[in-house]
Amino acid sequence: MFVVTVLYPNESGSKFDHVYYAQKHIPLVRERWAPMGLKEVRVCAPSALRAAARRPIR
């Protein structure tokens, strides 16, 4: 199993758009990595971001 961690700066006034990330970046990850054996994608985020998401990422 491999784990990839992506971190973004937490600067004053910055916001992370969890929904955009889930809808745009995760499908790209699946598209590119599935041919290499990707089985599962999980996104972990602080509880405040998870609460802002409209639905879980599957």
ZADO-1210 file (C-alpha; in nm, 4 decimals, padded with zeros to 6 digits):
<atoms>
<atom x="00.0000" y="00.0000" z="00.0000" code="MET" pos="1"/>
<atom x="00.1160" y="00.3516" z="-00.0772" code="PHE" pos="2"/>
<atom x="-00.0058" y="00.6695" z="00.0871" code="VAL" pos="3"/>
<atom x="00.0241" y="01.0075" z="-00.0816" code="VAL" pos="4"/>
<atom x="-00.0071" y="01.3166" z="00.1341" code="THR" pos="5"/>
<atom x="-00.0852" y="01.6532" z="-00.0219" code="VAL" pos="6"/>
<atom x="-00.0501" y="01.9562" z="00.2024" code="LEU" pos="7"/>
<atom x="-00.1474" y="02.3153" z="00.1347" code="TYR" pos="8"/>
<atom x="-00.0271" y="02.6247" z="00.3196" code="PRO" pos="9"/>
<atom x="-00.2532" y="02.7484" z="00.5967" code="ASN" pos="10"/>
<atom x="-00.1995" y="03.1187" z="00.5672" code="GLU" pos="11"/>
<atom x="-00.4082" y="03.3867" z="00.7313" code="SER" pos="12"/>
<atom x="-00.7132" y="03.4609" z="00.5174" code="GLY" pos="13"/>
<atom x="-00.6686" y="03.1597" z="00.2892" code="SER" pos="14"/>
<atom x="-00.9497" y="02.9122" z="00.2303" code="LYS" pos="15"/>
<atom x="-00.9391" y="02.5562" z="00.1023" code="PHE" pos="16"/>
<atom x="-01.2310" y="02.4624" z="-00.1220" code="ASP" pos="17"/>
<atom x="-01.2913" y="02.1011" z="-00.0194" code="HIS" pos="18"/>
<atom x="-01.5838" y="02.0540" z="-00.2598" code="VAL" pos="19"/>
<atom x="-01.3806" y="02.1816" z="-00.5575" code="TYR" pos="20"/>
<atom x="-01.0902" y="01.9566" z="-00.4613" code="TYR" pos="21"/>
<atom x="-01.3193" y="01.6540" z="-00.4372" code="ALA" pos="22"/>
<atom x="-01.4988" y="01.7259" z="-00.7640" code="GLN" pos="23"/>
<atom x="-01.1979" y="01.8256" z="-00.9760" code="LYS" pos="24"/>
<atom x="-00.8796" y="01.6745" z="-00.8369" code="HIS" pos="25"/>
<atom x="-00.9976" y="01.3346" z="-00.7130" code="ILE" pos="26"/>
<atom x="-01.1469" y="01.2306" z="-01.0512" code="PRO" pos="27"/>
<atom x="-00.8152" y="01.3268" z="-01.2131" code="LEU" pos="28"/>
<atom x="-00.6250" y="01.1142" z="-00.9614" code="VAL" pos="29"/>
<atom x="-00.8534" y="00.8186" z="-01.0336" code="ARG" pos="30"/>
<atom x="-00.8210" y="00.8639" z="-01.4100" code="GLU" pos="31"/>
<atom x="-00.4421" y="00.8789" z="-01.4021" code="ARG" pos="32"/>
<atom x="-00.3689" y="00.6198" z="-01.1335" code="TRP" pos="33"/>
<atom x="-00.6362" y="00.3535" z="-01.1991" code="ALA" pos="34"/>
<atom x="-00.4328" y="00.2032" z="-01.4877" code="PRO" pos="35"/>
<atom x="-00.1463" y="00.1598" z="-01.2401" code="MET" pos="36"/>
<atom x="-00.3593" y="-00.0321" z="-00.9915" code="GLY" pos="37"/>
<atom x="-00.5296" y="00.2356" z="-00.7813" code="LEU" pos="38"/>
<atom x="-00.7990" y="00.0671" z="-00.5740" code="LYS" pos="39"/>
<atom x="-00.9174" y="00.3383" z="-00.3360" code="GLU" pos="40"/>
<atom x="-00.9030" y="00.7128" z="-00.2745" code="VAL" pos="41"/>
<atom x="-00.9576" y="00.8668" z="00.0664" code="ARG" pos="42"/>
<atom x="-00.9523" y="01.2351" z="00.1479" code="VAL" pos="43"/>
<atom x="-00.8868" y="01.3332" z="00.5075" code="CYS" pos="44"/>
<atom x="-00.9506" y="01.6863" z="00.6181" code="ALA" pos="45"/>
<atom x="-01.0110" y="01.8790" z="00.9393" code="PRO" pos="46"/>
<atom x="-01.3650" y="01.8336" z="01.0703" code="SER" pos="47"/>
<atom x="-01.4635" y="02.1877" z="00.9693" code="ALA" pos="48"/>
<atom x="-01.3902" y="02.1053" z="00.6048" code="LEU" pos="49"/>
<atom x="-01.5653" y="01.7697" z="00.6197" code="ARG" pos="50"/>
<atom x="-01.8760" y="01.9398" z="00.7568" code="ALA" pos="51"/>
<atom x="-01.8687" y="02.1834" z="00.4634" code="ALA" pos="52"/>
<atom x="-01.8664" y="01.9046" z="00.2050" code="ALA" pos="53"/>
<atom x="-02.2061" y="01.8216" z="00.0631" code="ARG" pos="54"/>
<atom x="-02.1423" y="01.4487" z="00.0347" code="ARG" pos="55"/>
<atom x="-01.8703" y="01.2005" z="00.1183" code="PRO" pos="56"/>
<atom x="-01.6107" y="01.1124" z="-00.1426" code="ILE" pos="57"/>
<atom x="-01.6463" y="00.7534" z="-00.2593" code="ARG" pos="58"/>
</atoms>
